[in-house]
């Protein structure tokens, strides 16, 4: 999640003070860099998705393929997925793909 201050500077979510100054009020900006946002999601979610995929199919190669298909479908629906909990959305896609195969 990227936060941008009213002055245009990027503010890290962890570094926000409890009471920010008026000109440093964070504003959530969606769609500024969709690819970077999704790349950050992939970096954080891929290991968990890989473990879940392996548990679902029991084969490392099939699990990798399932994760790749899951990430493609999640990217295509990223506007919907990021509104809620993207990892939960991706896990649902993963489970549905496994059922379909």
Backbone as a printed PyTorch tensor [residue, N CA C, xyz], in Angstrom:
tensor([[[  0.8560,  -1.1710,   0.0000],
         [  0.0000,   0.0000,   0.0000],
         [  0.8960,   1.2260,   0.0000]],

        [[  0.6360,   2.1340,  -0.9100],
         [  1.4580,   3.3260,  -1.0110],
         [  0.6620,   4.5210,  -0.4900]],

        [[  1.2770,   5.3020,   0.3590],
         [  0.6460,   6.4970,   0.8860],
         [  1.3790,   7.7130,   0.3520]],

        [[  0.6270,   8.7060,  -0.0770],
         [  1.2120,   9.9260,  -0.6170],
         [  0.7150,  11.0970,   0.2120]],

        [[  1.6390,  11.9640,   0.6370],
         [  1.2390,  13.1200,   1.4370],
         [  0.5850,  14.1570,   0.5440]],

        [[ -0.1080,  15.0930,   1.1450],
         [ -0.7800,  16.1480,   0.3940],
         [  0.2210,  16.9780,  -0.3970]],

        [[  1.4600,  17.0360,   0.0440],
         [  2.4980,  17.7740,  -0.6590],
         [  3.1010,  16.9950,  -1.8190]],

        [[  2.6860,  15.7330,  -2.0160],
         [  3.1690,  14.9410,  -3.1280],
         [  4.2610,  13.9540,  -2.7800]],

        [[  4.8230,  14.0140,  -1.5770],
         [  5.8770,  13.0890,  -1.1750],
         [  5.3090,  11.7700,  -0.7010]],

        [[  6.0710,  10.7210,  -0.8670],
         [  5.6410,   9.3990,  -0.4330],
         [  5.9270,   9.2570,   1.0520]],

        [[  4.9530,   8.7800,   1.7860],
         [  5.0680,   8.5800,   3.2260],
         [  4.8930,   7.1010,   3.5020]],

        [[  5.8540,   6.4800,   4.1700],
         [  5.7330,   5.0700,   4.5090],
         [  4.6850,   4.9090,   5.6000]],

        [[  3.9000,   3.8690,   5.4850],
         [  2.8070,   3.6700,   6.4330],
         [  3.3130,   3.4850,   7.8590]],

        [[  4.4320,   2.8000,   8.0220],
         [  4.9620,   2.5570,   9.3620],
         [  5.5060,   3.8220,  10.0110]],

        [[  5.8540,   4.8080,   9.2270],
         [  6.4790,   6.0060,   9.7690],
         [  5.4840,   7.1160,  10.0650]],

        [[  4.2220,   6.8540,   9.9120],
         [  3.2320,   7.8860,  10.1910],
         [  3.1580,   8.1350,  11.6890]],

        [[  3.1830,   9.3810,  12.0650],
         [  3.0430,   9.7190,  13.4710],
         [  1.5650,   9.6740,  13.8370]],

        [[  1.2380,   9.5230,  15.1230],
         [ -0.1690,   9.4670,  15.5090],
         [ -0.9520,  10.7090,  15.0890]],

        [[ -0.3120,  11.8760,  15.0920],
         [ -0.9800,  13.1160,  14.7140],
         [ -0.1180,  13.8310,  13.6800]],

        [[ -0.3110,  13.5270,  12.3870],
         [  0.5280,  14.1640,  11.3750],
         [  0.2050,  15.6420,  11.2250]],

        [[  1.1860,  16.3900,  10.7460],
         [  0.9770,  17.8110,  10.4700],
         [ -0.0250,  17.9530,   9.3360]],

        [[ -0.6500,  19.1230,   9.2240],
         [ -1.7060,  19.3400,   8.2360],
         [ -1.2150,  19.1060,   6.8120]],

        [[  0.0130,  19.4860,   6.4990],
         [  0.4980,  19.3030,   5.1360],
         [  1.0430,  17.9040,   4.8780]],

        [[  1.1550,  17.0560,   5.9010],
         [  1.6300,  15.6920,   5.7430],
         [  0.5280,  14.6640,   5.9570]],

        [[ -0.7150,  15.0390,   5.7750],
         [ -1.8150,  14.0990,   5.9350],
         [ -1.7520,  13.0950,   4.7960]],

        [[ -1.6390,  11.7950,   5.1030],
         [ -1.5240,  10.8030,   4.0510],
         [ -2.8440,  10.6420,   3.2920]],

        [[ -2.7090,  10.4860,   2.0020],
         [ -3.8660,  10.2620,   1.1400],
         [ -3.5840,   8.9900,   0.3610]],

        [[ -4.4620,   8.0090,   0.4540],
         [ -4.2800,   6.7650,  -0.2730],
         [ -4.5810,   7.0240,  -1.7400]],

        [[ -3.6060,   6.7630,  -2.5780],
         [ -3.7770,   6.9890,  -4.0050],
         [ -3.7440,   5.6430,  -4.7030]],

        [[ -4.8650,   5.2770,  -5.2660],
         [ -4.9480,   4.0160,  -6.0010],
         [ -4.7610,   4.2910,  -7.4780]],

        [[ -4.0950,   3.3740,  -8.1470],
         [ -3.9540,   3.4810,  -9.5790],
         [ -2.7740,   4.3010, -10.0510]],

        [[ -2.0050,   4.8870,  -9.1160],
         [ -0.8450,   5.6800,  -9.5460],
         [  0.1780,   4.7650, -10.2020]],

        [[  0.5050,   3.6820,  -9.5790],
         [  1.4470,   2.7340, -10.1460],
         [  0.9500,   1.3320,  -9.8330]],

        [[ -0.0020,   0.8960, -10.6250],
         [ -0.6550,  -0.3930, -10.4170],
         [  0.3630,  -1.5370, -10.4450]],

        [[  1.2970,  -1.4830, -11.3830],
         [  2.2780,  -2.5570, -11.5190],
         [  3.1780,  -2.6570, -10.2910]],

        [[  3.6010,  -1.5290,  -9.7470],
         [  4.4400,  -1.5420,  -8.5540],
         [  3.6690,  -2.0670,  -7.3550]],

        [[  2.4140,  -1.6880,  -7.2540],
         [  1.5790,  -2.1710,  -6.1590],
         [  1.4010,  -3.6830,  -6.2510]],

        [[  1.1440,  -4.1830,  -7.4660],
         [  0.9670,  -5.6170,  -7.6390],
         [  2.2820,  -6.3580,  -7.4230]],

        [[  3.3870,  -5.7800,  -7.8690],
         [  4.6940,  -6.4070,  -7.6590],
         [  4.9990,  -6.5610,  -6.1710]],

        [[  4.6480,  -5.5580,  -5.3860],
         [  4.8390,  -5.6550,  -3.9370],
         [  3.9690,  -6.7620,  -3.3540]],

        [[  2.7570,  -6.8890,  -3.8680],
         [  1.8710,  -7.9660,  -3.4100],
         [  2.4690,  -9.3270,  -3.7470]],

        [[  2.9690,  -9.4870,  -4.9720],
         [  3.5500, -10.7630,  -5.3950],
         [  4.7330, -11.1270,  -4.5180]],

        [[  5.5790, -10.1620,  -4.2250],
         [  6.7460, -10.4100,  -3.3810],
         [  6.3470, -10.9150,  -2.0040]],

        [[  5.2940, -10.3360,  -1.4570],
         [  4.8980, -10.7360,  -0.1080],
         [  4.0170, -11.9860,  -0.0850]],

        [[  3.2300, -12.2180,  -1.1260],
         [  2.2440, -13.2980,  -1.1000],
         [  2.7020, -14.5860,  -1.7700]],

        [[  3.6750, -14.5310,  -2.6520],
         [  4.0840, -15.7100,  -3.4100],
         [  4.5130, -16.8930,  -2.5400]],

        [[  5.3000, -16.6900,  -1.4870],
         [  5.6730, -17.8490,  -0.6680],
         [  4.4600, -18.5370,  -0.0200]],

        [[  3.5240, -17.7700,   0.4880],
         [  2.3310, -18.3600,   1.1100],
         [  1.4720, -19.0740,   0.0660]],

        [[  1.3370, -18.4710,  -1.1020],
         [  0.5720, -19.1120,  -2.1680],
         [  1.2500, -20.3970,  -2.6230]],

        [[  2.5790, -20.3900,  -2.6720],
         [  3.3180, -21.5930,  -3.0570],
         [  3.1080, -22.7410,  -2.0770]],

        [[  3.1280, -22.4320,  -0.7980],
         [  2.8930, -23.4720,   0.2080],
         [  1.4760, -24.0200,   0.1100]],

        [[  0.5120, -23.1300,  -0.0620],
         [ -0.8820, -23.5590,  -0.1830],
         [ -1.0650, -24.4170,  -1.4300]],

        [[ -0.4610, -24.0050,  -2.5320],
         [ -0.5760, -24.7720,  -3.7770],
         [  0.0410, -26.1540,  -3.6170]],

        [[  1.1830, -26.2270,  -2.9520],
         [  1.8080, -27.5310,  -2.7530],
         [  0.9270, -28.4340,  -1.8960]],

        [[  0.3040, -27.8570,  -0.8760],
         [ -0.5930, -28.6540,  -0.0400],
         [ -1.8140, -29.1430,  -0.8280]],

        [[ -2.2550, -28.3590,  -1.7860],
         [ -3.4240, -28.7400,  -2.5770],
         [ -3.1130, -29.8110,  -3.6130]],

        [[ -1.9110, -29.7940,  -4.1910],
         [ -1.6450, -30.7570,  -5.2600],
         [ -0.5280, -31.7540,  -4.9530]],

        [[  0.3520, -31.4520,  -3.9990],
         [  1.3820, -32.4100,  -3.6000],
         [  2.5530, -32.5340,  -4.5580]],

        [[  2.6570, -31.6610,  -5.5340],
         [  3.7420, -31.7220,  -6.5040],
         [  4.3040, -30.3120,  -6.6830]],

        [[  5.6140, -30.1870,  -6.5850],
         [  6.2480, -28.8690,  -6.6320],
         [  6.0490, -28.1750,  -7.9810]],

        [[  6.1760, -28.9210,  -9.0710],
         [  6.0320, -28.3180, -10.3960],
         [  4.6010, -27.8680, -10.6680]],

        [[  3.6610, -28.7060, -10.3060],
         [  2.2540, -28.3260, -10.4830],
         [  1.9020, -27.1520,  -9.5760]],

        [[  2.4860, -27.1100,  -8.3880],
         [  2.2300, -26.0100,  -7.4600],
         [  2.7490, -24.6880,  -8.0350]],

        [[  3.9440, -24.7080,  -8.6320],
         [  4.4840, -23.4950,  -9.2530],
         [  3.5840, -23.0110, -10.3890]],

        [[  3.1140, -23.9390, -11.1980],
         [  2.2300, -23.5760, -12.3020],
         [  0.9100, -23.0050, -11.7870]],

        [[  0.3880, -23.6080, -10.7290],
         [ -0.8490, -23.1080, -10.1350],
         [ -0.6730, -21.6920,  -9.6010]],

        [[  0.4460, -21.4280,  -8.9620],
         [  0.7140, -20.0880,  -8.4330],
         [  0.8160, -19.0840,  -9.5740]],

        [[  1.4920, -19.4620, -10.6580],
         [  1.6060, -18.5490, -11.7920],
         [  0.2420, -18.2110, -12.3910]],

        [[ -0.6000, -19.2150, -12.5660],
         [ -1.9490, -18.9710, -13.0880],
         [ -2.7640, -18.1180, -12.1130]],

        [[ -2.5770, -18.3700, -10.8370],
         [ -3.2690, -17.5890,  -9.8130],
         [ -2.8620, -16.1250,  -9.8780]],

        [[ -1.5800, -15.8660, -10.0070],
         [ -1.1080, -14.4890, -10.0560],
         [ -1.5720, -13.7740, -11.3220]],

        [[ -1.6540, -14.4910, -12.4240],
         [ -2.1640, -13.8820, -13.6550],
         [ -3.6190, -13.4810, -13.4760]],

        [[ -4.4200, -14.3910, -12.9550],
         [ -5.8460, -14.0730, -12.7560],
         [ -6.0420, -12.9810, -11.7200]],

        [[ -5.2260, -12.9820, -10.6930],
         [ -5.3330, -11.9350,  -9.6760],
         [ -4.9370, -10.5850, -10.2550]],

        [[ -3.9260, -10.5620, -11.1010],
         [ -3.5330,  -9.3030, -11.7400],
         [ -4.6470,  -8.7710, -12.6310]],

        [[ -5.2780,  -9.6580, -13.3760],
         [ -6.3620,  -9.2290, -14.2570],
         [ -7.5400,  -8.6470, -13.4790]],

        [[ -7.7190,  -9.1050, -12.2460],
         [ -8.8100,  -8.6140, -11.4050],
         [ -8.2720,  -7.7760, -10.2410]],

        [[ -7.1140,  -7.1530, -10.4200],
         [ -6.4500,  -6.4510,  -9.3260],
         [ -7.3030,  -5.3340,  -8.7320]],

        [[ -8.0710,  -4.6280,  -9.5500],
         [ -8.9060,  -3.5470,  -9.0230],
         [ -9.9110,  -4.0720,  -8.0030]],

        [[-10.4350,  -5.2560,  -8.2420],
         [-11.3850,  -5.8710,  -7.3000],
         [-10.6340,  -6.4730,  -6.1160]],

        [[ -9.5390,  -7.1680,  -6.3970],
         [ -8.7960,  -7.8840,  -5.3490],
         [ -8.2270,  -6.9460,  -4.2960]],

        [[ -7.7280,  -5.7950,  -4.6980],
         [ -7.0760,  -4.9060,  -3.7400],
         [ -8.0510,  -4.1080,  -2.8910]],

        [[ -9.3220,  -4.1250,  -3.2430],
         [-10.3210,  -3.4170,  -2.4310],
         [-10.5470,  -4.1160,  -1.1000]],

        [[-10.4010,  -5.4200,  -1.0900],
         [-10.5890,  -6.1830,   0.1380],
         [ -9.2510,  -6.6750,   0.6540]],

        [[ -9.1400,  -7.9690,   0.7660],
         [ -7.9140,  -8.6220,   1.2140],
         [ -7.3240,  -9.3760,   0.0220]],

        [[ -6.2900,  -8.8340,  -0.6210],
         [ -5.7660,  -9.4450,  -1.8440],
         [ -5.2790, -10.8830,  -1.6750]],

        [[ -4.6810, -11.1970,  -0.5280],
         [ -4.1990, -12.5670,  -0.3250],
         [ -5.3630, -13.5430,  -0.2500]],

        [[ -6.4290, -13.1650,   0.4150],
         [ -7.6050, -14.0270,   0.4900],
         [ -8.2070, -14.2260,  -0.8990]],

        [[ -8.2370, -13.1620,  -1.6820],
         [ -8.7450, -13.2580,  -3.0520],
         [ -7.8880, -14.2310,  -3.8620]],

        [[ -6.5610, -14.0920,  -3.7520],
         [ -5.6540, -14.9590,  -4.5000],
         [ -5.7730, -16.4150,  -4.0420]],

        [[ -5.9580, -16.6330,  -2.7560],
         [ -6.1320, -18.0130,  -2.2720],
         [ -7.4140, -18.6300,  -2.8110]],

        [[ -8.4640, -17.8310,  -2.9220],
         [ -9.7110, -18.3390,  -3.4890],
         [ -9.5160, -18.6990,  -4.9660]],

        [[ -8.8030, -17.8510,  -5.6920],
         [ -8.5010, -18.1390,  -7.0980],
         [ -7.6850, -19.4220,  -7.1920]],

        [[ -6.7060, -19.5740,  -6.3280],
         [ -5.8660, -20.7670,  -6.2960],
         [ -6.7000, -22.0290,  -6.0620]],

        [[ -7.5740, -21.9650,  -5.0970],
         [ -8.4200, -23.1190,  -4.8020],
         [ -9.3470, -23.4340,  -5.9800]],

        [[ -9.9250, -22.4230,  -6.5870],
         [-10.7960, -22.6500,  -7.7350],
         [-10.0410, -23.2400,  -8.9160]],

        [[ -8.8140, -22.7570,  -9.1480],
         [ -8.0120, -23.3250, -10.2310],
         [ -7.6890, -24.7910,  -9.9780]],

        [[ -7.3850, -25.1250,  -8.7350],
         [ -7.0860, -26.5150,  -8.3980],
         [ -8.3050, -27.3860,  -8.5940]],

        [[ -9.4710, -26.8910,  -8.2240],
         [-10.7090, -27.6600,  -8.4240],
         [-10.9700, -27.8610,  -9.9030]],

        [[-10.6740, -26.8470, -10.7080],
         [-10.9210, -26.9410, -12.1540],
         [ -9.9800, -27.9030, -12.8770]],

        [[ -8.8190, -28.2110, -12.2690],
         [ -7.8730, -29.0820, -12.9740],
         [ -8.1010, -30.5360, -12.6820]]])
